[in-house]
Amino acid sequence: MWEQVQETVNYIKEKTGFTPEYGVILGSGLGSFTDDIKIEHILPYTEIPNFPVSTVQGHKGALVFGTIGDKKVVAMQGRFHFYEGYDMKQVTFPVRVMKYLGVTKLVVSNASGGVNPSYKVGSIVIIKDHINMMPEHPLRGKNEERFGPRFVNMSEPYSKAMMAKAKILAAENNVTVHDGIYLGLQGPTFETLAEYKMVKILGADCVGMSTVPEVIVARHMEMECFGLSVITDMGDEENIEEVNHAEVLKAAQKAEPHVRLLISELIKNY
């Protein structure tokens, strides 16, 4: 893994000569955030050594390098999911690469199902913590000490300072945000009504199929993390029949201008 990461990093550095400070992972229906980047380089995943390729509709499949304000950014247009058949080390491989390109702060976004009754479709949630219910752990196996320690302190998976700044920026820009706990499940099935109830009982506010592995690996390497979730469906008796991927993408795209604004402002001002 160490050698593969270094090979990939060296390839990208040769191609771009770019040292980003921020990494951004874009979730379902949120890919046009890259329109806010003053783009300097685009590398399709298919051209990058050791990189997986995203197979999900709504995930494009390229690394985009450029600036937002005076900050250097690399954004993933399309992430990798465990349910696609990748193992967790492949899912999180790009986060390892980002770290060794120079990234110190990781911003992750996703689409999720809400179980908190104060949410509605289109709500934007700042992720304050997560519950990992995925069947595989990205740090399982022999630990590579050069990446980070065997046992990772997860007392602050999401940066409190970044959360506080995002809330100030949201208020200044009239963007309504909630905060909440995200629960990660494997997918690719949307949750049953009983599973949505379980998510709520376990103390989470929303549920999705990504984000948790990337944040664990980022924290393994002491990167500062910030997470945003767009509520694209509500897991209750009234709404569960409407849940499908097309509706998820539609809801995410509707909330996207606010998400883009918030992420851009956070990158510029933090």
C-alpha positions in Angstrom: 0.0 0.0 0.0 2.8 2.5 0.9 4.6 1.9 -2.4 1.3 2.2 -4.4 0.4 5.5 -2.7 3.9 6.9 -3.4 3.8 5.7 -7.0 0.4 7.4 -7.5 1.6 10.6 -5.7 4.7 10.8 -7.8 2.7 10.4 -11.1 0.3 13.1 -10.1 3.0 15.5 -9.0 4.9 15.0 -12.3 1.7 15.6 -14.2 0.5 18.7 -12.2 3.3 20.1 -10.1 0.4 21.0 -7.7 0.4 21.0 -3.9 -3.2 21.2 -2.6 -4.0 22.2 1.0 -7.7 21.1 0.8 -9.1 17.8 -0.4 -12.8 17.6 -1.3 -14.8 14.4 -1.9 -18.1 15.1 -3.7 -21.2 12.9 -3.1 -24.1 11.9 -5.2 -25.5 14.8 -7.3 -22.9 17.3 -5.9 -20.3 17.0 -8.7 -20.8 20.4 -10.2 -19.0 22.0 -7.1 -16.0 21.9 -9.4 -17.6 24.8 -11.3 -16.5 26.9 -8.3 -12.9 25.9 -8.7 -10.5 27.9 -10.9 -9.3 24.7 -12.6 -5.6 24.2 -13.4 -5.6 20.4 -14.1 -8.1 17.5 -14.6 -6.9 13.9 -14.3 -9.4 11.2 -15.2 -9.3 8.3 -12.7 -8.6 5.9 -15.7 -5.2 7.6 -16.3 -4.0 7.5 -12.7 -1.9 4.5 -11.6 -3.5 2.3 -8.9 -6.8 4.3 -8.9 -10.1 2.6 -8.9 -12.9 3.9 -11.2 -16.3 5.0 -10.0 -19.2 3.0 -11.4 -22.2 4.9 -9.9 -24.5 7.2 -11.9 -24.0 10.8 -10.6 -20.3 10.2 -9.9 -18.1 11.5 -12.8 -14.6 10.1 -12.2 -11.8 12.6 -12.2 -9.4 14.5 -9.9 -9.8 18.2 -10.4 -7.0 20.6 -9.3 -7.3 24.3 -8.9 -7.9 27.2 -6.5 -10.8 28.6 -4.5 -9.9 32.1 -3.4 -6.2 31.8 -2.6 -6.5 28.1 -1.4 -5.2 25.2 -3.5 -7.8 22.4 -3.8 -8.0 18.9 -5.2 -11.6 17.6 -5.6 -12.7 14.1 -6.3 -15.5 14.1 -8.9 -17.0 10.7 -7.9 -16.0 8.6 -4.9 -15.7 4.9 -4.5 -18.0 2.8 -2.4 -17.7 -0.6 -0.6 -20.9 -1.8 -2.3 -19.3 -1.4 -5.7 -17.1 -4.4 -4.9 -14.0 -2.5 -3.9 -12.4 -3.4 -0.6 -12.0 -0.6 2.0 -8.4 0.0 1.2 -9.4 0.8 -2.4 -12.3 2.9 -1.2 -9.9 5.0 0.9 -6.9 4.9 -1.4 -7.5 8.5 -2.8 -7.5 9.9 0.8 -4.0 8.4 1.3 -2.9 10.0 -2.0 -4.4 13.4 -1.1 -2.4 13.4 2.2 0.9 12.8 0.4 0.1 15.4 -2.2 0.0 17.9 0.7 -3.7 17.9 1.8 -4.1 18.7 5.5 -7.9 19.4 5.5 -10.5 17.0 4.0 -14.1 18.1 3.2 -16.5 15.3 2.5 -20.1 15.5 1.2 -22.8 12.9 0.8 -26.5 12.3 0.2 -28.3 10.6 3.1 -31.6 9.5 4.4 -33.0 11.4 7.3 -34.5 10.0 10.4 -34.5 13.1 12.6 -38.0 14.6 12.3 -36.7 18.1 12.3 -35.1 17.4 8.9 -36.8 17.5 5.6 -35.8 16.6 2.0 -33.2 19.2 1.0 -31.9 19.9 4.6 -28.2 20.4 4.9 -26.6 18.7 7.8 -23.1 19.4 9.3 -21.9 16.0 10.4 -20.8 16.3 14.0 -20.0 12.6 14.6 -20.6 9.2 13.0 -21.5 5.6 13.8 -19.6 3.0 11.8 -21.9 0.0 11.0 -20.0 -1.1 7.9 -19.0 -4.7 7.8 -15.3 -4.0 6.9 -12.9 -1.6 8.6 -10.5 0.4 6.4 -7.7 -0.1 9.0 -8.1 -3.9 9.4 -4.9 -5.8 8.7 -1.2 -5.0 9.4 -0.8 -1.3 10.3 1.6 0.8 8.2 3.2 3.0 10.8 4.3 5.5 8.2 0.7 6.4 7.6 -0.4 6.5 11.3 -0.8 4.6 14.6 -2.3 1.2 15.1 -5.0 2.6 17.3 -6.6 5.8 16.2 -8.2 8.3 18.7 -11.6 9.1 17.2 -12.7 11.6 19.9 -12.9 14.3 17.2 -13.5 12.7 13.8 -14.9 16.0 12.5 -13.1 19.2 13.3 -14.9 21.3 15.9 -13.2 24.4 14.7 -14.3 23.8 11.1 -17.8 23.1 12.2 -18.0 26.3 14.2 -16.6 28.4 11.3 -19.1 26.7 8.9 -22.0 27.6 11.1 -20.9 31.3 11.2 -20.5 31.3 7.4 -23.9 29.6 7.0 -25.6 32.3 9.1 -23.8 35.1 7.2 -25.0 33.7 3.8 -28.5 32.8 4.9 -28.0 29.1 4.5 -30.0 27.0 7.0 -28.0 24.2 8.4 -28.6 21.5 11.0 -26.0 19.3 12.7 -26.3 15.6 13.3 -24.8 12.2 13.6 -24.3 10.1 10.4 -24.6 6.3 10.4 -22.7 4.4 7.7 -24.2 1.2 6.3 -22.9 -0.9 3.4 -25.8 -0.5 0.9 -26.5 -0.6 -2.0 -30.1 -1.2 -0.9 -31.9 1.8 0.6 -32.9 1.0 4.2 -36.1 -0.8 5.1 -38.5 1.0 7.4 -37.3 -1.3 10.3 -33.7 -0.3 9.5 -34.5 3.4 9.5 -36.1 2.9 12.9 -32.9 1.1 14.0 -30.8 4.0 12.8 -32.9 6.4 15.0 -32.8 4.1 18.0 -29.0 3.9 17.8 -28.8 7.7 18.1 -28.1 8.8 14.5 -29.9 11.5 12.6 -29.2 10.3 9.1 -27.9 7.3 7.2 -25.8 6.7 4.1 -23.3 4.4 2.3 -20.1 6.4 2.3 -18.0 9.0 4.2 -17.2 7.0 7.3 -14.3 5.0 5.8 -12.7 8.1 4.2 -12.9 10.0 7.5 -11.4 7.1 9.5 -8.4 7.0 7.1 -8.0 10.8 7.1 -7.9 10.8 10.9 -5.4 7.9 10.8 -3.1 10.4 9.1 -4.1 13.4 11.3 -6.0 15.2 8.6 -8.7 17.7 9.8 -12.1 16.7 8.5 -15.4 18.4 7.8 -18.5 16.6 6.6 -21.8 17.8 5.0 -24.8 15.7 4.3 -27.8 16.6 2.1 -31.0 14.9 3.2 -32.4 13.4 0.0 -35.2 11.3 1.5 -36.9 10.8 4.8 -37.0 7.3 6.3 -40.6 7.2 7.6 -43.9 5.6 6.8 -45.1 8.6 4.7 -42.0 8.9 2.5 -40.3 5.5 2.2 -42.1 4.4 -1.0 -40.6 7.4 -2.8 -37.0 6.5 -2.2 -35.0 5.7 -5.3 -31.6 6.9 -6.8 -33.2 9.3 -9.3 -35.1 11.1 -6.5 -31.9 11.2 -4.4 -30.0 12.8 -7.2 -32.8 15.3 -7.9 -33.0 16.3 -4.2 -29.2 16.6 -3.9 -29.0 18.8 -7.0 -31.7 21.1 -5.6 -29.7 21.7 -2.4 -26.4 21.8 -4.3 -26.1 25.7 -4.7 -26.2 26.1 -0.9 -23.8 23.2 -0.4 -21.4 24.6 -3.0 -21.6 28.1 -1.4 -20.9 26.7 2.1 -17.9 24.6 1.1 -16.4 27.4 -1.0 -16.8 29.9 1.8 -15.3 27.5 4.3 -12.3 26.8 2.1 -11.7 30.5 1.5 -12.1 31.5 5.2 -10.7 28.7 7.3 
